[in-house]
Amino acid sequence: MDAPRQPLALREEDLDWISSQLFLIRTQLSALAERLEAMQQAHNRMQGYIRALEARARKDSRKGSHNKYAQPQPLIIMLESLDD
């Protein structure tokens, strides 16, 4: 049978390494949270722009529904006489 194991003792440098890793993780999480907040704000702005564009498109389609196709504008081109 195996001899009973003694609990592993953490050395000072192990604790320092773990502490530094936790600090790095906290820093990364903080940066990610800031980026996420910025992305949410940008997303909200984009939704506002999209709503405004949709409203404008609905308004334009209602305004132009009676005139489904653009009416061509008559063009008159005056040519100068080459006889002069």
Backbone hydrogen bonds in HBPLUS format (Angstrom, degrees):
<---DONOR---> <-ACCEPTOR-->    atom                        ^
c    i                          cat <-CA-CA->   ^        H-A-AA   ^      H-
h    n   atom  resd res      DA  || num        DHA   H-A  angle D-A-AA Bond
n    s   type  num  typ     dist DA aas  dist angle  dist       angle   num
A0014-ASP N   A0011-ARG O   3.07 MM   3  5.17 123.0  2.41  97.7 112.4     1
A0015-LEU N   A0011-ARG O   3.04 MM   4  6.42 158.7  2.09 154.6 160.1     2
A0016-ASP N   A0012-GLU O   2.93 MM   4  6.22 153.2  2.01 147.3 155.3     3
A0017-TRP N   A0013-GLU O   2.93 MM   4  6.08 155.3  1.99 141.3 147.6     4
A0018-ILE N   A0014-ASP O   2.92 MM   4  6.19 164.6  1.95 153.0 156.9     5
A0019-SER N   A0015-LEU O   2.89 MM   4  6.02 158.3  1.93 145.7 152.3     6
A0020-SER N   A0016-ASP O   2.88 MM   4  6.12 156.3  1.94 147.9 154.1     7
A0021-GLN N   A0017-TRP O   2.91 MM   4  6.16 155.1  1.98 149.6 156.6     8
A0022-LEU N   A0018-ILE O   2.94 MM   4  6.18 157.2  1.99 149.9 155.9     9
A0023-PHE N   A0019-SER O   2.99 MM   4  6.23 153.4  2.07 145.4 152.7    10
A0024-LEU N   A0020-SER O   2.96 MM   4  6.23 158.6  2.00 148.0 153.2    11
A0025-ILE N   A0021-GLN O   2.95 MM   4  6.19 157.8  2.00 148.4 154.5    12
A0026-ARG N   A0022-LEU O   2.92 MM   4  6.14 159.6  1.96 148.6 154.1    13
A0027-THR N   A0023-PHE O   2.92 MM   4  6.17 158.2  1.97 150.1 156.1    14
A0028-GLN N   A0024-LEU O   2.91 MM   4  6.15 160.9  1.95 150.1 155.1    15
A0029-LEU N   A0025-ILE O   2.88 MM   4  6.08 159.1  1.92 151.1 157.0    16
A0030-SER N   A0026-ARG O   2.93 MM   4  6.11 154.2  2.00 146.5 153.6    17
A0031-ALA N   A0027-THR O   3.01 MM   4  6.29 159.4  2.05 148.9 154.1    18
A0032-LEU N   A0028-GLN O   2.88 MM   4  6.10 158.5  1.92 148.9 155.3    19
A0033-ALA N   A0029-LEU O   2.87 MM   4  6.05 153.7  1.94 146.1 153.2    20
A0034-GLU N   A0030-SER O   3.04 MM   4  6.32 155.3  2.10 147.2 153.3    21
A0035-ARG N   A0031-ALA O   2.99 MM   4  6.27 160.5  2.03 150.2 155.4    22
A0036-LEU N   A0032-LEU O   2.85 MM   4  6.02 156.8  1.90 148.9 155.7    23
A0037-GLU N   A0033-ALA O   2.98 MM   4  6.18 156.2  2.04 145.4 151.5    24
A0038-ALA N   A0034-GLU O   3.02 MM   4  6.30 158.7  2.07 148.0 153.5    25
A0039-MET N   A0035-ARG O   2.86 MM   4  6.10 155.1  1.92 148.7 156.0    26
A0040-GLN N   A0036-LEU O   2.88 MM   4  6.12 152.0  1.95 147.9 155.6    27
A0041-GLN N   A0037-GLU O   3.00 MM   4  6.29 155.3  2.07 148.3 154.5    28
A0042-ALA N   A0038-ALA O   2.97 MM   4  6.22 160.1  2.01 147.8 153.4    29
A0043-HIS N   A0039-MET O   2.80 MM   4  5.98 153.5  1.87 145.5 153.5    30
A0044-ASN N   A0040-GLN O   2.91 MM   4  6.14 156.4  1.97 146.4 152.2    31
A0045-ARG N   A0041-GLN O   2.99 MM   4  6.29 155.5  2.05 147.5 154.1    32
A0046-MET N   A0042-ALA O   2.90 MM   4  6.15 160.2  1.94 149.7 155.3    33
A0047-GLN N   A0043-HIS O   2.91 MM   4  6.18 154.4  1.97 149.2 156.2    34
A0048-GLY N   A0044-ASN O   3.06 MM   4  6.34 152.2  2.14 143.5 150.7    35
A0049-TYR N   A0045-ARG O   2.95 MM   4  6.33 156.6  2.00 151.6 158.0    36
A0050-ILE N   A0046-MET O   2.85 MM   4  6.09 160.1  1.89 152.5 158.1    37
A0051-ARG N   A0047-GLN O   2.90 MM   4  6.11 159.5  1.94 148.8 154.1    38
A0052-ALA N   A0048-GLY O   3.01 MM   4  6.25 159.7  2.05 148.3 153.6    39
A0053-LEU N   A0049-TYR O   2.89 MM   4  6.17 158.9  1.94 151.0 156.9    40
A0054-GLU N   A0050-ILE O   2.82 MM   4  6.03 158.4  1.87 152.4 158.6    41
A0055-ALA N   A0051-ARG O   2.91 MM   4  6.12 157.3  1.96 147.8 154.0    42
A0056-ARG N   A0052-ALA O   2.94 MM   4  6.18 157.2  1.99 146.5 152.9    43
A0057-ALA N   A0053-LEU O   2.84 MM   4  6.05 155.2  1.90 147.3 154.5    44
A0058-ARG N   A0054-GLU O   2.89 MM   4  6.13 156.9  1.94 149.2 155.1    45
A0059-LYS N   A0055-ALA O   2.95 MM   4  6.15 160.3  1.99 147.8 153.4    46
A0060-ASP N   A0056-ARG O   2.83 MM   4  6.04 162.3  1.86 150.6 155.6    47
A0061-SER N   A0057-ALA O   2.84 MM   4  5.99 154.3  1.91 145.4 152.8    48
A0062-ARG N   A0058-ARG O   2.90 MM   4  6.10 152.1  1.98 146.7 154.1    49
A0063-LYS N   A0059-LYS O   2.90 MM   4  6.07 156.6  1.95 147.1 154.2    50
A0064-GLY N   A0060-ASP O   2.85 MM   4  5.94 150.4  1.93 143.3 151.5    51
A0065-SER N   A0061-SER O   2.91 MM   4  5.59 103.9  2.50 132.2 145.9    52
A0065-SER N   A0062-ARG O   3.46 MM   3  5.14 161.6  2.50  93.6  98.8    53
A0067-ASN N   A0064-GLY O   3.10 MM   3  5.13 133.9  2.32  97.4 110.4    54
